[in-house]
Amino acid sequence: MSTIFEDDAELAGFHQRLQHPDSAVRRIAVLDLADRDGDEHAPLFVAALRDADAAVRAEAARALEAFESPEGVAGLVALLTDEDDEVREAAAQTLTELKNPASAAVLLPHAAHPDAFVRIAVLRAVRELRAGGNFSPALAALNDSDAAVRREAVAVLGYLKQPDALPALTRLVSHDADAEVRRAAVGALAYAGTGDHTQPALAALLDGLRDAAWQVREEAATTLGKLALPQQGAQQAGGALVIALEDAYWQVRLRAVRSLGRLRHAAALEALVATLSHSISNLRKEAALALGELGDAAALPALGAAAEDSDPEVRKSARLALSQIQGVQR
């Protein structure tokens, strides 16, 4: 029987092997195909996506990473509802490797699919494509009933850095029921930058510092150090971060210390000096580095003592901070 590959002996051979009754032979044929270059092999992979054997479908899904045709993308999307878990995961992983923004046209119609796994996979795939049409489906997904979908939508919007998404992200920080969604939204606010969106983002992050989940507080403490805040906003953030140095979780305190250094919050001097005596060495190290950023000579005696700390990383950080401050004083 003639095939569409009959004018190419190699392709015809692969086509024949992919029709073999033994699924092991078909799977090996897919593996062999993956070692070949050339778009002419793509139709064979697409056909293998519909194989009766799950192992063959999974191999074909993994191999299609190198062949980004609309048919291939559509075939991978179809596998997101496959009966086999390995096949679904293979298809979802390959979709994250897409590079051509044109693939978004195939993916986005499935952003509202009834299956949450499909919605998550589609959002994860379009995130890297940076196509203009990705924004609206991700924004709509912030209201999804599934928390994992909302988290993925936040990741897309944070990656695209769309100013129009900031009001919705600030709302999630205070109102979403899922702590991981709130944490993701807090992290995404790092791109708020300056301008009209800065104050709402700052207010949301200050709320995040008071969140019931320590992971959200930790993320808020980190993000506050990344914003390009005006002077008044920086003072607000710094004051809240000083309070956060008393948080019950050392992870929150560590991020607060780091952000106080980034903000160069002068009023934190006393609290940071006190942190140089903390029992957790990572906090002592970060406090030393933050004091170096402040550049206040009043910290020199405490840093001199910290230069003799039992922990080598603390000693190193203290010496660096001493050098910074002494360099400013000269």
C-alpha positions as CSV (number, residue, x, y, z in Angstrom):
1,M,0.0,0.0,0.0
2,S,1.4,3.4,-1.0
3,T,1.9,6.1,1.6
4,I,2.6,9.8,1.7
5,F,6.2,8.8,2.5
6,E,6.7,6.5,-0.5
7,D,9.1,8.9,-2.2
8,D,11.5,8.8,0.7
9,A,12.9,5.4,1.7
10,E,13.8,6.4,5.2
11,L,10.5,7.9,6.0
12,A,8.7,5.0,4.4
13,G,10.7,2.7,6.7
14,F,9.7,4.6,9.8
15,H,6.1,4.7,8.7
16,Q,6.1,0.9,8.3
17,R,7.7,0.4,11.7
18,L,5.1,2.7,13.3
19,Q,2.4,0.4,11.9
20,H,4.0,-2.7,13.3
21,P,1.6,-4.9,15.5
22,D,4.2,-5.0,18.3
23,S,4.0,-1.9,20.4
24,A,7.6,-2.3,21.5
25,V,8.7,-2.0,17.8
26,R,6.5,1.1,17.4
27,R,8.0,2.7,20.6
28,I,11.6,2.1,19.4
29,A,10.7,3.6,16.1
30,V,9.6,6.8,17.8
31,L,12.9,6.8,19.8
32,D,14.8,6.4,16.6
33,L,12.9,9.1,14.9
34,A,13.7,11.5,17.8
35,D,17.4,11.3,16.7
36,R,16.6,12.5,13.2
37,D,16.5,16.2,12.2
38,G,14.1,17.7,9.8
39,D,10.5,18.9,9.8
40,E,9.5,16.1,7.4
41,H,9.4,13.7,10.4
42,A,6.8,15.8,12.2
43,P,3.8,14.0,10.6
44,L,5.1,10.7,11.9
45,F,5.2,12.0,15.4
46,V,1.8,13.5,15.1
47,A,0.4,10.1,13.9
48,A,2.2,8.3,16.8
49,L,0.3,10.6,19.3
50,R,-2.8,8.6,18.4
51,D,-1.1,5.2,18.9
52,A,-3.2,2.6,20.8
53,D,-0.3,2.0,23.3
54,A,0.2,4.6,26.0
55,A,4.0,4.1,26.1
56,V,4.2,5.0,22.4
57,R,2.0,8.1,22.8
58,A,4.2,9.3,25.7
59,E,7.4,8.9,23.7
60,A,5.8,10.7,20.8
61,A,4.7,13.5,23.1
62,R,8.2,13.9,24.5
63,A,9.8,13.9,21.1
64,L,7.5,16.6,19.6
65,E,9.5,19.2,21.6
66,A,11.6,19.6,18.5
67,F,8.7,19.9,16.0
68,E,6.5,22.9,16.7
69,S,3.8,22.6,14.0
70,P,0.1,23.6,14.6
71,E,-0.8,20.0,14.1
72,G,1.7,18.9,16.7
73,V,0.6,21.4,19.2
74,A,-3.1,20.4,18.7
75,G,-2.1,16.8,19.1
76,L,-0.3,17.5,22.4
77,V,-3.3,19.4,23.7
78,A,-5.6,16.5,22.9
79,L,-3.3,14.3,25.0
80,L,-3.9,16.5,28.0
81,T,-7.1,14.5,28.6
82,D,-5.5,11.1,27.8
83,E,-6.5,8.2,30.0
84,D,-2.9,7.6,31.0
85,D,-1.2,9.9,33.6
86,E,2.3,9.5,32.0
87,V,1.0,10.5,28.6
88,R,-0.8,13.6,30.1
89,E,2.3,14.7,32.0
90,A,4.6,14.1,28.9
91,A,2.3,16.3,26.8
92,A,2.1,19.0,29.4
93,Q,5.9,19.1,29.8
94,T,6.5,19.3,26.0
95,L,4.0,22.2,25.7
96,T,6.1,24.2,28.2
97,E,9.0,24.0,25.7
98,L,7.1,25.8,22.9
99,K,9.0,28.8,21.5
100,N,6.9,30.0,18.6
101,P,4.3,32.7,19.7
102,A,2.1,31.5,16.9
103,S,1.4,28.4,19.0
104,A,-0.7,30.5,21.4
105,A,-3.5,30.6,18.7
106,V,-3.8,26.8,19.1
107,L,-3.5,26.8,22.9
108,L,-5.6,29.7,24.1
109,P,-9.0,28.3,23.0
110,H,-8.4,25.6,25.6
111,A,-7.7,28.0,28.5
112,A,-11.3,27.5,29.6
113,H,-11.4,23.8,29.2
114,P,-13.6,21.9,31.8
115,D,-10.5,19.9,33.0
116,A,-8.4,21.9,35.4
117,F,-5.3,19.9,34.4
118,V,-5.8,21.2,30.8
119,R,-6.3,24.8,32.0
120,I,-3.1,24.7,34.0
121,A,-1.1,23.1,31.2
122,V,-2.3,25.7,28.7
123,L,-1.5,28.6,31.0
124,R,1.9,27.2,31.8
125,A,2.7,26.8,28.1
126,V,1.6,30.2,27.0
127,R,3.5,31.9,29.8
128,E,6.8,31.5,27.9
129,L,5.4,32.5,24.6
130,R,4.9,36.2,25.6
131,A,2.1,36.6,23.0
132,G,-0.1,39.6,23.4
133,G,-3.3,37.5,23.4
134,N,-2.1,35.6,26.6
135,F,-3.2,38.4,28.9
136,S,-7.0,38.2,28.8
137,P,-7.3,34.4,29.4
138,A,-4.8,34.6,32.3
139,L,-6.7,37.5,33.8
140,A,-10.0,35.6,33.5
141,A,-8.4,32.6,35.2
142,L,-7.7,34.6,38.3
143,N,-11.4,33.9,39.1
144,D,-11.1,30.1,38.4
145,S,-12.7,27.8,41.0
146,D,-9.4,25.8,41.2
147,A,-6.6,27.3,43.2
148,A,-3.9,25.7,41.2
149,V,-5.3,27.3,38.0
150,R,-5.3,30.7,39.8
151,R,-1.7,30.2,40.8
152,E,-0.7,29.5,37.3
153,A,-2.6,32.6,36.0
154,V,-0.7,34.7,38.5
155,A,2.5,33.3,37.2
156,V,1.6,34.2,33.6
157,L,0.6,37.8,34.6
158,G,3.7,38.3,36.7
159,Y,5.9,37.0,33.8
160,L,4.1,39.3,31.2
161,K,4.4,42.3,33.6
162,Q,1.1,43.7,32.4
163,P,0.3,46.9,34.4
164,D,-3.4,46.3,33.8
165,A,-3.3,43.1,35.8
166,L,-2.0,44.9,39.0
167,P,-5.4,45.8,40.4
168,A,-6.5,42.1,40.2
169,L,-3.3,40.9,41.7
170,T,-3.5,43.3,44.6
171,R,-7.1,42.1,45.3
172,L,-5.9,38.5,45.4
173,V,-3.3,39.3,48.1
174,S,-6.1,40.1,50.6
175,H,-9.0,38.1,49.4
176,D,-8.0,34.8,47.9
177,A,-8.8,31.8,50.1
178,D,-5.7,29.9,49.1
179,A,-2.4,30.9,50.8
180,E,-0.3,29.8,47.8
181,V,-2.3,32.0,45.5
182,R,-1.8,34.9,47.9
183,R,1.9,34.2,48.0
184,A,2.2,34.0,44.2
185,A,0.2,37.3,43.9
186,V,2.5,39.0,46.4
187,G,5.6,37.9,44.4
188,A,4.1,39.1,41.1
189,L,3.7,42.6,42.5
190,A,7.4,43.0,42.3
191,Y,7.0,44.5,38.8
192,A,4.6,47.2,40.0
193,G,7.4,49.7,39.6
194,T,6.7,53.4,40.0
195,G,3.6,55.4,39.0
196,D,-0.1,55.0,39.7
197,H,0.2,51.4,40.6
198,T,2.9,51.7,43.3
199,Q,0.7,52.8,46.2
200,P,-2.0,50.1,45.8
201,A,0.8,47.5,45.4
202,L,2.5,48.8,48.5
203,A,-0.8,48.7,50.5
204,A,-1.3,45.1,49.4
205,L,2.2,44.1,50.4
206,L,1.8,45.7,53.8
207,D,-1.3,43.5,54.1
208,G,0.7,40.6,53.1
209,L,3.2,41.2,55.9
210,R,0.2,40.6,58.3
211,D,-1.1,37.5,56.5
212,A,-1.9,34.4,58.6
213,A,0.4,32.2,56.5
214,W,4.1,32.8,57.2
215,Q,4.9,31.9,53.6
216,V,2.9,34.9,52.4
217,R,4.6,37.2,55.0
218,E,8.0,35.9,53.8
219,E,7.2,36.7,50.2
220,A,5.8,40.1,51.1
221,A,9.0,40.9,53.0
222,T,11.0,39.9,50.0
223,T,9.0,41.8,47.5
224,L,9.0,45.1,49.5
225,G,12.7,45.2,49.0
226,K,12.3,45.0,45.2
227,L,9.9,47.8,44.6
228,A,11.2,51.2,43.3
229,L,9.4,53.1,46.0
230,P,9.2,56.9,46.4
231,Q,10.6,58.2,49.7
232,Q,7.3,58.2,51.6
233,G,6.5,54.7,50.4
234,A,10.0,53.5,51.3
235,Q,9.5,54.8,54.8
236,Q,6.2,53.0,55.2
237,A,7.8,49.8,53.9
238,G,10.8,50.1,56.2
239,G,8.7,50.7,59.3
240,A,6.6,47.6,58.5
241,L,9.7,45.5,57.9
242,V,11.2,46.6,61.2
243,I,8.1,45.3,62.9
244,A,8.4,42.1,60.9
245,L,11.8,41.5,62.6
246,E,9.7,40.2,65.5
247,D,7.9,37.7,63.4
248,A,7.5,34.2,64.9
249,Y,9.2,32.7,61.8
250,W,12.9,33.3,61.2
251,Q,12.4,33.0,57.5
252,V,10.2,36.1,57.6
253,R,12.7,37.9,59.7
254,L,15.6,37.0,57.4
255,R,13.8,38.4,54.3
256,A,12.8,41.5,56.3
257,V,16.4,42.1,57.2
258,R,17.5,41.7,53.6
259,S,14.9,44.1,52.3
260,L,15.7,46.7,55.0
261,G,19.3,46.7,53.6
262,R,18.0,47.1,50.1
263,L,15.8,50.0,51.1
264,R,18.6,51.6,53.2
265,H,16.1,52.2,55.9
266,A,18.1,54.3,58.3
267,A,15.6,53.9,61.2
268,A,16.3,50.2,61.2
269,L,19.8,50.7,62.6
270,E,19.1,49.7,66.2
271,A,17.0,46.7,65.2
272,L,19.6,45.4,62.8
273,V,22.4,45.9,65.4
274,A,20.3,43.8,67.8
275,T,19.9,41.1,65.2
276,L,23.7,40.8,65.0
277,S,23.3,38.9,68.3
278,H,20.6,36.5,67.2
279,S,21.1,32.8,67.7
280,I,20.5,32.0,64.0
281,S,23.7,32.6,62.1
282,N,21.9,33.4,58.8
283,L,20.1,36.2,60.5
284,R,23.4,37.6,61.9
285,K,25.0,37.4,58.4
286,E,22.1,39.2,56.7
287,A,22.0,41.9,59.5
288,A,25.7,42.6,58.9
289,L,25.2,42.9,55.2
290,A,22.1,45.2,55.7
291,L,24.1,47.4,58.0
292,G,26.7,47.8,55.4
293,E,24.1,49.0,53.0
294,L,22.9,51.6,55.5
295,G,26.4,53.0,55.7
296,D,26.0,54.4,59.2
297,A,29.2,54.7,61.2
298,A,27.2,54.1,64.4
299,A,27.1,50.4,63.4
300,L,31.0,50.1,63.4
301,P,31.4,48.9,67.0
302,A,28.8,46.2,66.6
303,L,30.2,45.1,63.2
304,G,33.7,45.0,64.7
305,A,32.4,42.6,67.3
306,A,30.6,40.6,64.6
307,A,33.9,40.3,62.7
308,E,34.9,37.9,65.5
309,D,31.7,35.8,65.2
310,S,32.0,32.0,65.6
311,D,30.5,31.6,62.1
312,P,32.8,32.3,59.2
313,E,30.0,33.6,57.0
314,V,29.0,36.1,59.6
315,R,32.7,37.2,60.0
316,K,33.0,37.6,56.2
317,S,29.8,39.6,56.0
318,A,30.8,41.8,58.9
319,R,34.2,42.6,57.4
320,L,32.5,43.5,54.1
321,A,30.1,45.8,55.9
322,L,33.0,47.4,57.8
323,S,34.7,48.0,54.5
324,Q,31.6,49.6,53.0
325,I,31.0,51.9,55.8
326,Q,34.6,52.9,56.3
327,G,34.9,53.5,52.5
328,V,32.0,55.9,52.7
329,Q,33.5,57.7,55.7
330,R,36.8,58.4,54.0
